[in-house]
């Protein structure tokens, strides 16, 4: 989920890499599950999360959607996210002791917290969000260790590729306002029927993109006994070819 904010507004202002240390250690979150409550639909899953969850729990995505996950529009595209439940709006994977019941298989956003990603043209840096985790006196931990994910270089490369692919598709869904001020004024002054037709076309395109993404990268089962990245690369090659025809 994208946010248009300044680094100074949400972070300590530093840009981190995998081998940097950051104040992340919080005594294994003892006595706290604040970040597992009231998150809305912000814990969005990527294909690696689905591969990890379905393999770790031995269930299909359809089974997860029947209880623990839901679908929502994220910046114009429908994607799965963790579902919340109860008056406290807590993650459905949170157990009676306030602990994560899927901790070894938890999604990437959960692993990342309270870090965030600051995307640039050729990749991203990690940032330390300063207003998210309630724990005080956190200790320094190497980011690579904090993420607790094998082969982090491949994982980060996947994150960059997935982000860029979705960004390109989302740009296709933006209204076409023309090339210049005069043309833009003409577009804005066009009859409402033209605006409606254009909006209808964008809605149809958004549905088409969402259905393809869901089927190609989420609903089509992964072989969880095989390397994720090779399966993803095969699917992405086909998806990029498909997207060029839109």
C-alpha positions in Angstrom: 0.0 0.0 0.0 1.6 3.3 -1.2 1.9 6.4 0.9 2.8 9.9 -0.4 4.6 11.3 2.7 8.0 12.9 3.5 10.7 10.8 5.2 11.0 13.3 8.0 7.3 13.0 8.7 7.3 9.2 9.3 10.9 8.1 10.0 14.2 9.0 11.6 15.3 10.3 8.2 17.9 7.6 7.6 18.0 5.2 4.7 19.0 1.7 5.7 20.3 -1.4 3.9 20.1 -5.1 4.8 23.4 -5.1 6.7 22.6 -2.0 8.7 21.6 -2.0 12.4 18.4 -0.3 13.4 16.5 0.0 16.7 14.1 -2.9 16.2 14.5 -5.3 19.1 11.6 -5.3 21.5 12.1 -8.3 23.7 10.1 -10.6 21.4 7.1 -8.3 21.7 6.4 -9.6 25.2 3.1 -8.4 26.6 2.2 -6.5 23.4 0.2 -7.3 20.3 -0.7 -3.7 19.4 0.6 -4.0 15.8 -1.8 -6.9 15.3 -4.9 -4.8 16.0 -6.7 -2.1 14.2 -4.6 -2.3 11.0 -7.6 -2.1 8.6 -6.8 -3.7 5.3 -3.2 -2.6 5.2 -1.5 -6.1 5.6 -1.6 -6.8 1.9 -0.1 -10.2 0.7 2.2 -10.6 -2.2 2.8 -13.9 -4.0 5.7 -14.9 -1.8 3.4 -14.5 1.3 0.9 -16.8 -0.3 3.5 -19.4 -1.2 4.9 -19.2 2.4 1.4 -19.3 4.1 -0.1 -22.1 2.0 3.0 -24.2 2.3 3.5 -23.6 6.0 -0.1 -24.2 6.9 -0.8 -26.9 4.3 -3.9 -25.1 3.0 -5.0 -23.5 -0.2 -5.6 -19.8 -0.8 -9.3 -20.5 -1.2 -9.4 -22.0 2.3 -7.6 -19.0 3.7 -10.1 -16.7 2.0 -12.9 -18.5 3.8 -11.6 -17.3 7.2 -8.3 -15.5 7.6 -8.0 -13.4 4.4 -10.2 -11.1 2.4 -10.0 -9.2 -0.9 -9.8 -5.5 -1.2 -8.9 -2.8 -3.7 -5.4 -1.6 -3.1 -4.5 1.5 -5.2 -6.8 0.4 -7.9 -6.1 -3.4 -8.0 -7.8 -6.1 -6.0 -5.4 -8.0 -3.7 -5.7 -10.2 -0.6 -5.0 -9.0 2.9 -5.2 -10.3 6.4 -8.7 -10.1 7.8 -9.5 -8.5 11.2 -12.2 -9.7 13.6 -14.0 -8.8 16.9 -14.5 -5.5 18.7 -10.7 -4.9 18.9 -10.3 -5.6 15.2 -7.5 -8.0 15.7 -5.8 -10.3 13.2 -7.6 -13.6 13.0 -4.2 -15.4 13.4 -3.7 -13.9 16.9 -4.2 -16.5 19.6 -5.7 -16.3 23.1 -2.3 -15.3 24.6 -2.0 -12.4 22.2 0.7 -14.2 20.2 1.0 -14.8 16.4 -0.1 -18.4 15.7 1.6 -18.3 12.3 4.8 -16.6 13.3 7.2 -18.8 11.2 5.0 -18.2 8.1 3.9 -14.6 8.8 3.6 -12.2 5.8 6.3 -9.9 4.7 4.7 -6.7 6.0 4.5 -8.2 9.5 8.2 -9.2 9.3 9.1 -5.7 8.1 7.3 -3.7 10.9 8.3 -1.2 12.2 10.5 -0.8 9.1 9.1 0.5 5.9 10.4 0.7 2.3 11.4 3.9 0.5 11.2 3.2 -3.2 13.6 4.8 -5.7 14.1 4.4 -9.4 16.4 1.4 -9.2 15.2 -0.3 -6.0 14.5 0.7 -2.4 16.0 1.5 1.0 14.6 0.5 4.3 13.4 3.2 6.7 12.6 3.1 10.4 9.1 4.4 11.1 9.1 6.4 14.3 5.4 6.5 15.1 4.4 2.9 14.7 5.8 0.5 17.3 4.7 1.4 20.9 7.7 -0.4 22.5 10.2 1.8 24.2 14.0 1.3 24.6 14.3 -0.9 21.6 17.7 -2.5 20.9 19.7 -2.5 17.7 19.2 -5.5 15.3 20.7 -6.1 11.9 17.9 -5.7 9.3 18.8 -8.9 7.5 18.3 -10.8 10.8 15.1 -9.0 11.6 13.5 -9.9 8.3 14.0 -13.6 9.1 13.7 -14.6 5.4 16.1 -16.9 3.5 18.1 -15.6 0.6 17.3 -11.9 1.2 19.0 -10.7 -1.9 16.6 -12.7 -4.1 13.6 -11.7 -1.9 14.4 -8.0 -2.2 14.8 -8.4 -6.0 11.4 -10.0 -6.1 9.9 -7.2 -4.0 11.3 -4.6 -6.4 10.1 -6.5 -9.5 6.6 -7.0 -8.0 6.3 -3.4 -7.0 7.4 -2.1 -10.4 4.9 -4.4 -12.2 2.0 -3.3 -10.1 3.0 0.4 -10.4 3.1 0.1 -14.2 -0.4 -1.5 -14.3 -1.7 1.2 -11.9 -0.4 3.9 -14.2 -2.6 2.4 -16.9 -5.7 3.1 -14.7 -5.0 6.8 -14.3 -7.3 9.2 -16.2 -5.9 10.4 -19.5 -5.9 14.2 -19.1 -4.1 15.0 -22.3 -0.6 16.2 -23.2 -0.9 19.9 -22.3 -2.9 22.6 -20.5 -5.1 23.4 -23.5 -5.9 19.8 -24.3 -6.4 19.2 -20.6 -9.0 22.0 -20.4 -10.8 20.5 -23.4 -10.9 17.1 -21.8 -12.3 18.6 -18.6 -14.9 20.5 -20.5 -16.0 17.5 -22.6 -19.6 16.3 -22.4 -20.4 14.1 -19.4 -21.2 11.2 -21.6 -17.5 11.1 -22.7 -16.3 11.2 -19.1 -18.7 8.4 -18.2 -17.5 6.3 -21.1 -13.9 6.9 -20.2 -14.6 6.0 -16.6 -16.4 2.9 -17.6 -13.5 1.8 -19.8 -11.1 2.3 -16.8 -13.4 0.3 -14.5 -13.5 -2.5 -17.1 -9.7 -2.4 -17.4 -9.3 -2.4 -13.6 -11.5 -5.5 -13.3 -9.6 -7.3 -16.1 -6.2 -6.5 -14.5 -7.4 -7.6 -11.0 -8.9 -10.8 -12.2 -5.7 -11.7 -14.1 -3.4 -10.8 -11.2 -5.5 -12.8 -8.7 -5.6 -15.9 -11.0 -2.0 -15.7 -12.2 -0.2 -15.0 -9.0 -2.5 -16.0 -6.2 -5.3 -18.5 -7.0 -3.2 -20.7 -9.3 -1.5 -23.1 -6.7 2.2 -23.0 -6.1 4.2 -26.1 -5.7 5.4 -25.3 -2.2 8.0 -28.0 -2.3 9.8 -26.2 -5.1 11.7 -22.9 -5.2 9.3 -20.0 -5.2 11.3 -17.6 -7.3 11.6 -19.8 -10.4 7.8 -20.3 -10.3 7.3 -16.6 -9.9 9.6 -15.7 -12.7 7.8 -18.1 -15.1 4.4 -16.5 -14.2 5.8 -13.0 -14.4 7.2 -13.5 -17.8 3.8 -14.5 -19.0 2.2 -11.6 -17.1 4.5 -9.0 -18.7 3.7 -10.4 -22.1 0.0 -10.2 -21.3 0.3 -6.6 -20.0 1.9 -5.4 -23.2 -1.3 -6.3 -25.0 -3.6 -4.2 -22.8 
